[in-house]
Amino acid sequence: MEPPAAGTSGPTTAQPAGVSPRAYLDLLRIGSFRNLMLATLGSTLGDWIGFLAILALTESILGQTRAAAFAVSAVMAARVLPSMLLGPIAGVFVDRWNRKRLMIACDLGRALVMALIPFSDEILTLLLATLVIEVLSSLFAPAKDSLLPTLVRPRQLVLANQLNLMVTYGTLPLGGLVFAGLLAVAGPASGLVPFLVERPVALPIWFNAASFLVSASLLSRLTLPDTERQRRRPHEESPGAWQQLREGLAFVGGHPVIRALIIGVMLAFGSAGVVISTGQFYANVLNAGSQGFGILVGVVGFGLLIGLAAAAPLSSRMAPERLFAPGIGIAGAGLIATALMPSLAWAVPSALLMGSGAGVSFIVGYTILQSRADDRIRGRTFGAFNSGVRVAIFGSTTAAPFLIGVIGRERRVIEQTVDGPPVLVYPYAIGGVRLTLVLAGVLALIGAGFTGRALTRALARERDLQLGVDEVAAQHPGLFVVFEGGDGSGKTTQIRLLRSAMQRVGRVVVVTREPGGTPIGESVRRVLLASEHDAMGGRAEALLYAAARAQHVDEVIVPALACGQVVLSDRFVDSSIVYQGAGRGLGEEQVAELNRWATDGLVPDLVVLLDVDADEGLRRVGEARDRLESAGADFHRTVIEAYRRRAAEDPERYLVLDATRPVEELHAAVRDAVLARLPAPAGDRAAAGDADASDAADAADSAAVPDPASAPPRTEP
């Protein structure tokens, strides 16, 4: 039996499940994930082989000429343009279409085009074929990256990403070996296929085409979770493609952590692209030849595997965000050291270090991105991510040889001998090759510093805006408990039961709600939830919620807490962050900052999140819905995912409960959690309070959540 899909029954977290062999076996027992990994292994191995074969075919068509060099640059440009122009747009289509069918169609299309490539002697035809393949790859990559988190449990996401990246990028050195092996057997195979006599490179190209067919067959066996099948329902109104594109770009541009991650990954892989494109030149500088180039590629690839393998145990000891920038810095330092080494033997350790740093950075960046992007726009987010990676790699492979040509290659002094071969008098030289590699390493180090500072600032700001433990919360002698959850989650019932439990232990309880809780707040509530106010914009909505909340805090919550009372609120700041920040697309950080100011930093001591899927919650609500309840299933699914993500990021403050459990069972869990946090009574003040406290309690009770039997209005964010 496969586990529930990520995000269907709990908060998403980027923490690894463990690094024991059993953890990997448990992951590979998931049939759909196993098939996805086998498909990825086959198609990416074939893709590396096909990449090398197309470069070899280009050179074989034009021979050892300058035109061949320009043609290779043109082929690399053909690989850049689709990613650069179509990456974010491809993410839009990924979010609108069935991801499984899209991946199968892309594999079939790539197999057909690749199989026909060897029959052409025209460079223009080769360029067009490369463009078509890259367009299909630009669709395939974000579809796969968006589908993967839905196939595993949230706690397995780091290990799942680790395996995914190992089979994707760890196959690079293996691809080089298989490519050479296929060329070696092309001669004997020409007896069966005469075409191989004149074009032996056709064999690895056809191998690549066959790998795409195998991948399509494996993908057809995927079993999608319910959340993926219901992601886009025919009867739901779908926003336009350009609207979705703007939403995805705005999400990336407005999210400092994700923006820093993408920039950092681009710098790391740009440096890797320089190594790929100048590796043959550098091997000649080391007097190691083509064999030395193969060794360097294998060493860097092996280092990448080490970094990918090390990421999970490191992530269990340190936040992934803290590993990202150091990994880029290690890769840059390793590249500089490699560039300055006098021989191949000296270059191997630093090349291994370079690959390891890049591997750690890539997998942690990839995992953070998956955990922070809502499924509704995950395709668009990964479209931008993959565009950045591919543009950086292939852009640098185009620019680096050009820079070497401008600077000039290394010149070594050779002394002719009378009776023997020439002797290198000054074998060590610095020229365009070494300087280009050093420049790439320096850029990686600068990028590590920039990314590290950007992530530090963003994470510090997030901690502030998470509204976690704060001085205001620490100073009051009362207890502030907030109930959150999607519509129909049962907050009202649990608040009523908890109020009775607190009263039985002799505590003064103030029950309130948002928006509302005060006469001003109730007036704002009527404006916010009225169905006739459909024209209200998202920013106006967020500002009205913040205004009502500011009055609520000043008039009710803070006075009651100051007197040691227990305040139970139906919704608070988290609701605005997920409904307006995530649901309306205003940005969670921006909405959090607005409400931090509105509440003067007040945060709950405990947030009880009653977790229920959006479809079930809306079913409980029924047909009579207010303005927010009528926002659509996609809107409410985004809200639920945002709730789960916030709870995963602050487990000490959140109590996450499955709202489908029996009412009494939920109440017992809530009661125990609250009693564990309940401060000791502060004498008579906690029992009765002064006159101000009584006024605050009266004001709160006037807007209290009534008993469900009296058909109360539903509380909204």
C-alpha positions, 0 to 999 in steps of 0.5 A: 500500500502506498502512503498518502500523498504529501500534503494530504494529511499533515504539514509539509516539512523538509526534514529527512525521515532518516538516512538508514538503508531502511529509509531508502528501502521504504521509499523505494517500496512506493510503487509510483515513486519507484517507477518515476525514479526508474524512468528518470534514470533511463531518460537522463542517462540517455539524455547525457549520452545523446548530448555528447553524441549530438556534439560529436555528430556536429563535429563529424559533419563539418570536420576539424574546422572553425565552422565546427566550433561555431556550429557547436556554439550554435547547438549550445545556444539551441539548448539555451533558448527554450529554457530561457524563453519557455521555462516560466511559461512551461510551468503554467502549462504544467499547472493546467494540464495532467502532469503524468500525460504531459510527461509521457507525451514529452518522452514520446516526442523526444524519442521520435525526434532523436531517432531521426537525427542521424539521418540528416547531414544538415546542421540547420536540421540538427539545430531545429531538432535540438530546439524541439527536444529542448522545448519538450524537456522544458515541459517535462522537467517542471512536470516531474519536479511538481509531481514528485512531492505528491508521491511520498510522505512529507518526511521522506521528501529530502531522501526522495529529492536525494535519489531523484538528483542522484539518478538525474545528475549522478548519471553524467560520468556513467553517460560518458562511459556508456557513450564511449562504449557504444562507439566502441561496439558500433564497428562490430554492430555495423555488420548488422546495421550498415548505416553505422559504418559511415555514422557510428554516432547513430548508435548512442543517439538511438540508445537515447531514443530508446531510453525515452520510450522506456521512460514513457512506459514506466511513467504510464504505470504511475498511480496519482494521489487524489490531490493530483487527480483533483488538482484541476477539475473540469467544472472549476473556472480556471484562470487564464494562462497569462494570469497564472504566469504572472502569479508564478513570477510574482511568487518567485520575485516576492519570496526572498528565500526562493529568489536567493535559492534560484540565484545561488543555484544558477551561479553554482551550475554556471561554474559547472558549465564552465568546467564542462566546456573548458575541460578538454582545454584544461586537460591539454594544459595539464598534458593529460589529453582526452583521457584526462578530460574523461577522468576529470568529468568522472571525478567531478561527477563522483564528487556530485554524488558524494554531495548528494549522499551527504545532504540528508545526514547534514540536513538532520543536524542543520537547517537546509537553508544554512547548508546552501551558501557554504556548499556554493562557496566550497564548489567555488574554492574547489574550482579555483584550486583545480584551475591552478594545479600543475598536474592531473594528479594534483587536480583530482582532490580539488575537483572532487571537493568542487563536485561535493559542494555543488551536490550539497547546494543543489539538493538542499536548494531543490528541497527547500524550493519544493517545501515552500512552493504551493502545489497550485503554482509549483509547476511555475516555480520549478519552471523558473528554477529549471530555466535558471539552472539550464540557462546557467549551464548552457550559457556558461558553456557558450561564453567560456570558450569565447572568453578563452579565445579572447584571452588566449590559451596557455603557452608553454616553452618547449625545447627541441632536443637532438636525439629525443622528443621535445621537452617542456622547459616551463610546463606550468603556464597561466593563460585563458583556460586557467584564468577563465576557470579561476574567474568562474570560481571567484564568481561562485565565491561572490555568489556564495557570499551574496546568497548567504547574506540574502538567506540570512536576512530573509530567514531572520525576517521570516522568524520575525514575521512568523509571529513566534515567541515574542516579548509581548507574549512573554510578558503577559500572565494569561494564556492566549489560544487561537483556533485556526483551520479551513472553513468547516473544520469545527473550530466553534465546537472545540472553542465551546468545549475548551471554554467549559473545561477551563471554567471547570478548573477555575479560570476566567475565560474570554471567548472571541472571534475574528473578524469581530470581537468588538463593536468596530470589528463586528461592523468590519466583519459585515463588510468583509463577508457580505456577498455583494462586496465581490468587487473588493480587492485583495489589498483592501481586504487585508487592510480591513482585517488588520484594522479590525484586528488592531482594535480587537487586540487593544480593546479585548485581548491585551487587557484580558491577558494582562489580568491573567485570563485565558483568551480563546480566539476563533482565528487570528493573524495566521488566517490573514497570512494564509487567506490573503497572503497565500490565497489572494497572492499578496505575499505571506511575508507582506501580510505578516509584516502588516499584521505584526504592526497592527497587533504590536507584536502580540502572538498566541501562546498556542495555535490549534490547527484543525486540519481538514481537506478543502473539499471536505470543509466546503462540504460541511459548510453547505450551499449557503456561503459567504464571500470568502467561502465562495472563492473556489476550491483552488483558493481553499486548497492553497489556504490549507497548504499554507496552514500546513506549511506554517505549522511545519515551520513552527511545531512548538507553537502549533498543535495540528489535529486531524479535524475528521477525528471524533469531537471528544477525541479532539477536545481531549487533545486540545484540553491536555495541550492547553492545561500543559501551558496554563500558567499558575493563577496570579491570586485574586486578579486571575480569578476575578480581575480588576474593573478594566478586566471585567469590562474587557471580558464583558466586551469580549463575551458580547461578541463571543462565539455562541453555542452551535445549537443557536446557529451562529454565524460562521467565523471567517479570517 
